[in-house]
Amino acid sequence: MNAVLSDVLKHPAIWCGDSARSDGAACVPSGYAELDAALPGGGWPRAGMSEIVVPRPGSGELALLWPALRRLSVQTVFVIQPPFIPYAPAWATAGIALERLVWVRSRSRAETLWAMEQALREPDCGAVLGWADGIDDRACRRLLLAGKEGGSCGFLLRTGASRAISSPLPLRLGLESGAAGLTVHVLKRRGAPLTEPLLLRSPLHALAGPPSADAGAGRLPEYRHAA
């Protein structure tokens, strides 16, 4: 290879399409060895935004993320506009530090995106989970930029209709939950595509579905509304 071209390809702003590996120091282990092997860098990217598409809320997205959130809850973890009231006992059983958990309820999609951007830029933010459907590429890019500026792990949760829509986010996963565990489809990643789905087995699987009607007594306090 030409020496000048070789130097250009080493620039941090350039990635090569045949490589899914990167600097693992910039990632957080997912808690699933099979998934880490498929994710660029070996885990969830810090200073970025990962998109997770589920067929419906309560399809195992929390079971997928809880192992990483356990590590990240040494800093603040923001849960923004979730489809269900967060059930504190389940989060505590998953090992999440509840005193570091902030539940944000917004009144519109615009408020949800605003809250996500602000949280991603917080210096003490470990992770942001935001549920938002129907957002455009511009909004996705703003979230990605906010994640890069703040350095935390960002997760955009969307429902099934979003799966067929293109996205500027560099990492997209499709998630399904079944009796055998979690099935993960890597829809988009840096590097070579992954055609075969991954089957992940989690002891937290049973905790991560929709809460029962009487679960309100164990819900998290609503710390903050989006302004």
Phi and psi restraints in degrees (value plus and minus 20) as a CYANA .aco file:
   2 ASN   PHI     -75.7   -35.7
   2 ASN   PSI     115.3   155.3
   3 ALA   PHI     -81.7   -41.7
   3 ALA   PSI     -58.9   -18.9
   4 VAL   PHI     -84.4   -44.4
   4 VAL   PSI     -64.5   -24.5
   5 LEU   PHI     -83.3   -43.3
   5 LEU   PSI     -59.1   -19.1
   6 SER   PHI     -80.5   -40.5
   6 SER   PSI     -61.5   -21.5
   7 ASP   PHI     -85.0   -45.0
   7 ASP   PSI     -59.8   -19.8
   8 VAL   PHI     -81.9   -41.9
   8 VAL   PSI     -63.0   -23.0
   9 LEU   PHI     -88.7   -48.7
   9 LEU   PSI     -36.8     3.2
  10 LYS   PHI    -102.2   -62.2
  10 LYS   PSI     -28.3    11.7
  11 HIS   PHI     -82.2   -42.2
  11 HIS   PSI     116.8   156.8
  12 PRO   PHI     -84.1   -44.1
  12 PRO   PSI     -38.3     1.7
  13 ALA   PHI    -102.4   -62.4
  13 ALA   PSI     -23.5    16.5
  14 ILE   PHI    -136.5   -96.5
  14 ILE   PSI     112.9   152.9
  15 TRP   PHI    -142.4  -102.4
  15 TRP   PSI     128.2   168.2
  16 CYS   PHI    -115.3   -75.3
  16 CYS   PSI     114.2   154.2
  17 GLY   PHI     -86.4   -46.4
  17 GLY   PSI     -36.3     3.7
  18 ASP   PHI    -115.8   -75.8
  18 ASP   PSI     -11.2    28.8
  19 SER   PHI    -147.6  -107.6
  19 SER   PSI     105.9   145.9
  20 ALA   PHI    -119.7   -79.7
  20 ALA   PSI     -18.1    21.9
  21 ARG   PHI    -119.3   -79.3
  21 ARG   PSI     128.7   168.7
  22 SER   PHI    -169.7  -129.7
  22 SER   PSI    -185.7  -145.7
  23 ASP   PHI     -91.5   -51.5
  23 ASP   PSI      89.2   129.2
  24 GLY   PHI     -83.7   -43.7
  24 GLY   PSI     -39.2     0.8
  25 ALA   PHI     -83.8   -43.8
  25 ALA   PSI     -40.9    -0.9
  26 ALA   PHI    -112.8   -72.8
  26 ALA   PSI      -7.2    32.8
  27 CYS   PHI    -148.4  -108.4
  27 CYS   PSI     139.6   179.6
  28 VAL   PHI    -134.5   -94.5
  28 VAL   PSI     106.6   146.6
  29 PRO   PHI     -75.0   -35.0
  29 PRO   PSI     118.7   158.7
  30 SER   PHI     -96.5   -56.5
  30 SER   PSI     -39.6     0.4
  31 GLY   PHI      74.7   114.7
  31 GLY   PSI     -23.6    16.4
  32 TYR   PHI    -143.7  -103.7
  32 TYR   PSI      95.0   135.0
  33 ALA   PHI     -80.2   -40.2
  33 ALA   PSI     -59.5   -19.5
  34 GLU   PHI     -84.8   -44.8
  34 GLU   PSI     -59.2   -19.2
  35 LEU   PHI     -91.2   -51.2
  35 LEU   PSI     -62.4   -22.4
  36 ASP   PHI     -78.5   -38.5
  36 ASP   PSI     -56.3   -16.3
  37 ALA   PHI     -86.2   -46.2
  37 ALA   PSI     -44.5    -4.5
  38 ALA   PHI    -114.9   -74.9
  38 ALA   PSI     -36.6     3.4
  39 LEU   PHI    -109.2   -69.2
  39 LEU   PSI     114.2   154.2
  40 PRO   PHI     -77.0   -37.0
  40 PRO   PSI     107.3   147.3
  41 GLY   PHI      69.4   109.4
  41 GLY   PSI     -30.6     9.4
  42 GLY   PHI      65.6   105.6
  42 GLY   PSI       4.7    44.7
  43 GLY   PHI     151.4   191.4
  43 GLY   PSI    -192.4  -152.4
  44 TRP   PHI     -90.7   -50.7
  44 TRP   PSI     112.9   152.9
  45 PRO   PHI     -92.4   -52.4
  45 PRO   PSI     112.1   152.1
  46 ARG   PHI     -98.1   -58.1
  46 ARG   PSI     140.2   180.2
  47 ALA   PHI      33.6    73.6
  47 ALA   PSI      24.1    64.1
  48 GLY   PHI    -178.2  -138.2
  48 GLY   PSI    -192.7  -152.7
  49 MET   PHI    -158.4  -118.4
  49 MET   PSI     100.8   140.8
  50 SER   PHI    -124.4   -84.4
  50 SER   PSI     120.3   160.3
  51 GLU   PHI    -128.5   -88.5
  51 GLU   PSI     110.9   150.9
  52 ILE   PHI    -142.9  -102.9
  52 ILE   PSI     100.7   140.7
  53 VAL   PHI    -127.4   -87.4
  53 VAL   PSI     105.2   145.2
  54 VAL   PHI    -140.2  -100.2
  54 VAL   PSI     132.6   172.6
  55 PRO   PHI     -86.7   -46.7
  55 PRO   PSI     -49.9    -9.9
  56 ARG   PHI    -180.3  -140.3
  56 ARG   PSI     136.9   176.9
  57 PRO   PHI     -79.1   -39.1
  57 PRO   PSI     126.1   166.1
  58 GLY   PHI      60.8   100.8
  58 GLY   PSI      11.6    51.6
  59 SER   PHI    -122.0   -82.0
  59 SER   PSI       7.8    47.8
  60 GLY   PHI      76.6   116.6
  60 GLY   PSI     -12.9    27.1
  61 GLU   PHI     -83.3   -43.3
  61 GLU   PSI     -54.4   -14.4
  62 LEU   PHI     -92.0   -52.0
  62 LEU   PSI     -60.9   -20.9
  63 ALA   PHI     -79.7   -39.7
  63 ALA   PSI     -54.7   -14.7
  64 LEU   PHI     -86.9   -46.9
  64 LEU   PSI     -58.9   -18.9
  65 LEU   PHI    -115.3   -75.3
  65 LEU   PSI     -42.8    -2.8
  66 TRP   PHI     -75.5   -35.5
  66 TRP   PSI     -62.1   -22.1
  67 PRO   PHI     -77.7   -37.7
  67 PRO   PSI     -60.0   -20.0
  68 ALA   PHI     -92.5   -52.5
  68 ALA   PSI     -59.4   -19.4
  69 LEU   PHI     -84.7   -44.7
  69 LEU   PSI     -48.4    -8.4
  70 ARG   PHI     -79.2   -39.2
  70 ARG   PSI     -62.0   -22.0
  71 ARG   PHI     -90.3   -50.3
  71 ARG   PSI     -60.3   -20.3
  72 LEU   PHI     -98.7   -58.7
  72 LEU   PSI     -34.1     5.9
  73 SER   PHI     -99.3   -59.3
  73 SER   PSI      -9.7    30.3
  74 VAL   PHI     -90.2   -50.2
  74 VAL   PSI     -38.2     1.8
  75 GLN   PHI    -136.4   -96.4
  75 GLN   PSI     159.1   199.1
  76 THR   PHI     -90.1   -50.1
  76 THR   PSI     115.8   155.8
  77 VAL   PHI    -133.7   -93.7
  77 VAL   PSI      98.7   138.7
  78 PHE   PHI    -116.1   -76.1
  78 PHE   PSI     110.2   150.2
  79 VAL   PHI    -136.3   -96.3
  79 VAL   PSI      86.3   126.3
  80 ILE   PHI    -131.9   -91.9
  80 ILE   PSI      99.8   139.8
  81 GLN   PHI      33.0    73.0
  81 GLN   PSI      31.9    71.9
  82 PRO   PHI     -89.9   -49.9
  82 PRO   PSI     135.0   175.0
  83 PRO   PHI     -91.8   -51.8
  83 PRO   PSI     -39.6     0.4
  84 PHE   PHI    -147.1  -107.1
  84 PHE   PSI     134.6   174.6
  85 ILE   PHI     -85.1   -45.1
  85 ILE   PSI     105.3   145.3
  86 PRO   PHI     -78.2   -38.2
  86 PRO   PSI     110.4   150.4
  87 TYR   PHI    -117.2   -77.2
  87 TYR   PSI      84.6   124.6
  88 ALA   PHI     -76.0   -36.0
  88 ALA   PSI     -64.4   -24.4
  89 PRO   PHI     -78.4   -38.4
  89 PRO   PSI     -56.9   -16.9
  90 ALA   PHI     -87.4   -47.4
  90 ALA   PSI     -62.0   -22.0
  91 TRP   PHI     -84.2   -44.2
  91 TRP   PSI     -60.4   -20.4
  92 ALA   PHI     -86.1   -46.1
  92 ALA   PSI     -61.3   -21.3
  93 THR   PHI     -81.6   -41.6
  93 THR   PSI     -52.5   -12.5
  94 ALA   PHI     -95.1   -55.1
  94 ALA   PSI     -24.7    15.3
  95 GLY   PHI      70.9   110.9
  95 GLY   PSI      -5.4    34.6
  96 ILE   PHI    -104.1   -64.1
  96 ILE   PSI     114.3   154.3
  97 ALA   PHI     -93.6   -53.6
  97 ALA   PSI      85.8   125.8
  98 LEU   PHI     -83.1   -43.1
  98 LEU   PSI     -49.4    -9.4
  99 GLU   PHI     -88.9   -48.9
  99 GLU   PSI     -32.6     7.4
 100 ARG   PHI    -122.5   -82.5
 100 ARG   PSI     -15.4    24.6
 101 LEU   PHI    -118.3   -78.3
 101 LEU   PSI     109.3   149.3
 102 VAL   PHI    -141.7  -101.7
 102 VAL   PSI      99.5   139.5
 103 TRP   PHI    -116.3   -76.3
 103 TRP   PSI     104.2   144.2
 104 VAL   PHI    -137.3   -97.3
 104 VAL   PSI     105.2   145.2
 105 ARG   PHI    -131.4   -91.4
 105 ARG   PSI     107.4   147.4
 106 SER   PHI    -129.9   -89.9
 106 SER   PSI     150.0   190.0
 107 ARG   PHI    -128.6   -88.6
 107 ARG   PSI     -24.1    15.9
 108 SER   PHI    -178.6  -138.6
 108 SER   PSI     145.8   185.8
 109 ARG   PHI     -81.3   -41.3
 109 ARG   PSI     -60.2   -20.2
 110 ALA   PHI     -81.4   -41.4
 110 ALA   PSI     -61.1   -21.1
 111 GLU   PHI     -86.1   -46.1
 111 GLU   PSI     -58.1   -18.1
 112 THR   PHI     -80.1   -40.1
 112 THR   PSI     -67.7   -27.7
 113 LEU   PHI     -84.4   -44.4
 113 LEU   PSI     -61.0   -21.0
 114 TRP   PHI     -81.2   -41.2
 114 TRP   PSI     -66.1   -26.1
 115 ALA   PHI     -82.9   -42.9
 115 ALA   PSI     -59.4   -19.4
 116 MET   PHI     -83.8   -43.8
 116 MET   PSI     -64.3   -24.3
 117 GLU   PHI     -80.9   -40.9
 117 GLU   PSI     -65.8   -25.8
 118 GLN   PHI     -83.4   -43.4
 118 GLN   PSI     -62.6   -22.6
 119 ALA   PHI     -85.1   -45.1
 119 ALA   PSI     -61.6   -21.6
 120 LEU   PHI     -81.6   -41.6
 120 LEU   PSI     -47.2    -7.2
 121 ARG   PHI    -109.0   -69.0
 121 ARG   PSI     -27.0    13.0
 122 GLU   PHI     -84.5   -44.5
 122 GLU   PSI     110.8   150.8
 123 PRO   PHI     -81.3   -41.3
 123 PRO   PSI     -52.1   -12.1
 124 ASP   PHI    -118.2   -78.2
 124 ASP   PSI       0.2    40.2
 125 CYS   PHI    -106.4   -66.4
 125 CYS   PSI     107.5   147.5
 126 GLY   PHI    -111.5   -71.5
 126 GLY   PSI     -60.3   -20.3
 127 ALA   PHI    -177.0  -137.0
 127 ALA   PSI     132.9   172.9
 128 VAL   PHI    -148.5  -108.5
 128 VAL   PSI     104.9   144.9
 129 LEU   PHI    -131.6   -91.6
 129 LEU   PSI     100.2   140.2
 130 GLY   PHI    -150.2  -110.2
 130 GLY   PSI     112.7   152.7
 131 TRP   PHI    -121.0   -81.0
 131 TRP   PSI      96.8   136.8
 132 ALA   PHI    -174.1  -134.1
 132 ALA   PSI      98.5   138.5
 133 ASP   PHI    -124.0   -84.0
 133 ASP   PSI     141.4   181.4
 134 GLY   PHI      50.1    90.1
 134 GLY   PSI       3.7    43.7
 135 ILE   PHI    -115.6   -75.6
 135 ILE   PSI     132.3   172.3
 136 ASP   PHI    -114.6   -74.6
 136 ASP   PSI     158.1   198.1
 137 ASP   PHI     -81.7   -41.7
 137 ASP   PSI     -56.3   -16.3
 138 ARG   PHI     -82.2   -42.2
 138 ARG   PSI     -63.1   -23.1
 139 ALA   PHI     -84.5   -44.5
 139 ALA   PSI     -60.0   -20.0
 140 CYS   PHI     -82.0   -42.0
 140 CYS   PSI     -61.2   -21.2
 141 ARG   PHI     -86.4   -46.4
 141 ARG   PSI     -56.6   -16.6
 142 ARG   PHI     -83.9   -43.9
 142 ARG   PSI     -61.0   -21.0
 143 LEU   PHI     -85.2   -45.2
 143 LEU   PSI     -61.5   -21.5
 144 LEU   PHI     -82.4   -42.4
 144 LEU   PSI     -62.4   -22.4
 145 LEU   PHI     -84.9   -44.9
 145 LEU   PSI     -62.8   -22.8
 146 ALA   PHI     -82.4   -42.4
 146 ALA   PSI     -59.2   -19.2
 147 GLY   PHI     -83.7   -43.7
 147 GLY   PSI     -60.7   -20.7
 148 LYS   PHI     -85.4   -45.4
 148 LYS   PSI     -57.4   -17.4
 149 GLU   PHI     -89.6   -49.6
 149 GLU   PSI     -58.5   -18.5
 150 GLY   PHI    -107.6   -67.6
 150 GLY   PSI     -50.3   -10.3
 151 GLY   PHI      67.9   107.9
 151 GLY   PSI     -13.6    26.4
 152 SER   PHI    -113.3   -73.3
 152 SER   PSI     155.6   195.6
 153 CYS   PHI    -109.9   -69.9
 153 CYS   PSI     103.0   143.0
 154 GLY   PHI    -130.0   -90.0
 154 GLY   PSI     120.7   160.7
 155 PHE   PHI    -152.4  -112.4
 155 PHE   PSI     101.1   141.1
 156 LEU   PHI    -121.3   -81.3
 156 LEU   PSI      98.5   138.5
 157 LEU   PHI    -122.1   -82.1
 157 LEU   PSI     106.2   146.2
 158 ARG   PHI    -155.3  -115.3
 158 ARG   PSI     138.4   178.4
 159 THR   PHI    -115.2   -75.2
 159 THR   PSI     152.3   192.3
 160 GLY   PHI     -67.4   -27.4
 160 GLY   PSI     -55.8   -15.8
 161 ALA   PHI     -81.3   -41.3
 161 ALA   PSI     -42.2    -2.2
 162 SER   PHI     -99.2   -59.2
 162 SER   PSI     -31.8     8.2
 163 ARG   PHI     -85.0   -45.0
 163 ARG   PSI     -57.0   -17.0
 164 ALA   PHI    -105.9   -65.9
 164 ALA   PSI     -24.3    15.7
 165 ILE   PHI    -111.1   -71.1
 165 ILE   PSI     117.2   157.2
 166 SER   PHI     -88.8   -48.8
 166 SER   PSI     137.6   177.6
 167 SER   PHI    -166.6  -126.6
 167 SER   PSI     123.8   163.8
 168 PRO   PHI     -98.2   -58.2
 168 PRO   PSI     -26.8    13.2
 169 LEU   PHI     -91.1   -51.1
 169 LEU   PSI     118.0   158.0
 170 PRO   PHI     -94.4   -54.4
 170 PRO   PSI     -39.2     0.8
 171 LEU   PHI    -149.0  -109.0
 171 LEU   PSI     100.1   140.1
 172 ARG   PHI    -151.3  -111.3
 172 ARG   PSI     110.8   150.8
 173 LEU   PHI    -144.1  -104.1
 173 LEU   PSI     120.8   160.8
 174 GLY   PHI    -121.6   -81.6
 174 GLY   PSI     115.8   155.8
 175 LEU   PHI    -147.6  -107.6
 175 LEU   PSI     114.6   154.6
 176 GLU   PHI    -153.0  -113.0
 176 GLU   PSI     126.3   166.3
 177 SER   PHI    -134.3   -94.3
 177 SER   PSI     116.6   156.6
 178 GLY   PHI    -165.5  -125.5
 178 GLY   PSI     160.0   200.0
 179 ALA   PHI     -81.4   -41.4
 179 ALA   PSI     -50.5   -10.5
 180 ALA   PHI    -102.0   -62.0
 180 ALA   PSI     -34.6     5.4
 181 GLY   PHI     119.1   159.1
 181 GLY   PSI    -170.0  -130.0
 182 LEU   PHI    -124.8   -84.8
 182 LEU   PSI     110.3   150.3
 183 THR   PHI    -124.3   -84.3
 183 THR   PSI     101.7   141.7
 184 VAL   PHI    -132.4   -92.4
 184 VAL   PSI     105.6   145.6
 185 HIS   PHI    -125.6   -85.6
 185 HIS   PSI     101.7   141.7
 186 VAL   PHI    -103.0   -63.0
 186 VAL   PSI      79.4   119.4
 187 LEU   PHI     -97.2   -57.2
 187 LEU   PSI     -51.6   -11.6
 188 LYS   PHI    -179.0  -139.0
 188 LYS   PSI     116.5   156.5
 189 ARG   PHI    -175.9  -135.9
 189 ARG   PSI     142.9   182.9
 190 ARG   PHI     -92.4   -52.4
 190 ARG   PSI     115.8   155.8
 191 GLY   PHI      82.2   122.2
 191 GLY   PSI    -183.4  -143.4
 192 ALA   PHI     -87.2   -47.2
 192 ALA   PSI     124.2   164.2
 193 PRO   PHI     -87.8   -47.8
 193 PRO   PSI     134.6   174.6
 194 LEU   PHI    -133.5   -93.5
 194 LEU   PSI      93.8   133.8
 195 THR   PHI    -107.6   -67.6
 195 THR   PSI     -48.5    -8.5
 196 GLU   PHI    -111.5   -71.5
 196 GLU   PSI     116.4   156.4
 197 PRO   PHI     -91.3   -51.3
 197 PRO   PSI     141.2   181.2
 198 LEU   PHI    -127.6   -87.6
 198 LEU   PSI     118.5   158.5
 199 LEU   PHI    -127.0   -87.0
 199 LEU   PSI      98.4   138.4
 200 LEU   PHI    -132.8   -92.8
 200 LEU   PSI     113.3   153.3
 201 ARG   PHI    -127.4   -87.4
 201 ARG   PSI     109.4   149.4
 202 SER   PHI    -153.5  -113.5
 202 SER   PSI     112.6   152.6
 203 PRO   PHI     -88.3   -48.3
 203 PRO   PSI     -34.3     5.7
 204 LEU   PHI    -111.1   -71.1
 204 LEU   PSI     -18.9    21.1
 205 HIS   PHI     -75.2   -35.2
 205 HIS   PSI     -64.8   -24.8
 206 ALA   PHI     -88.5   -48.5
 206 ALA   PSI     -41.7    -1.7
 207 LEU   PHI    -104.4   -64.4
 207 LEU   PSI     -34.9     5.1
 208 ALA   PHI    -119.7   -79.7
 208 ALA   PSI     -14.8    25.2
 209 GLY   PHI    -103.4   -63.4
 209 GLY   PSI    -196.7  -156.7
 210 PRO   PHI     -80.0   -40.0
 210 PRO   PSI     119.8   159.8
 211 PRO   PHI     -91.8   -51.8
 211 PRO   PSI     137.4   177.4
 212 SER   PHI     -94.1   -54.1
 212 SER   PSI     147.8   187.8
 213 ALA   PHI     -84.2   -44.2
 213 ALA   PSI     -45.4    -5.4
 214 ASP   PHI    -117.4   -77.4
 214 ASP   PSI      -2.1    37.9
 215 ALA   PHI    -103.4   -63.4
 215 ALA   PSI     -24.0    16.0
 216 GLY   PHI     -80.6   -40.6
 216 GLY   PSI     -47.4    -7.4
 217 ALA   PHI     -84.6   -44.6
 217 ALA   PSI     -42.7    -2.7
 218 GLY   PHI    -124.5   -84.5
 218 GLY   PSI      -3.5    36.5
 219 ARG   PHI     -95.7   -55.7
 219 ARG   PSI     138.3   178.3
 220 LEU   PHI     -92.0   -52.0
 220 LEU   PSI     129.5   169.5
 221 PRO   PHI     -86.4   -46.4
 221 PRO   PSI     126.1   166.1
 222 GLU   PHI    -105.5   -65.5
 222 GLU   PSI      78.2   118.2
 223 TYR   PHI     -91.7   -51.7
 223 TYR   PSI     -52.8   -12.8
 224 ARG   PHI    -175.6  -135.6
 224 ARG   PSI     120.3   160.3
 225 HIS   PHI    -121.3   -81.3
 225 HIS   PSI     130.0   170.0
 226 ALA   PHI     -88.0   -48.0
 226 ALA   PSI     120.3   160.3
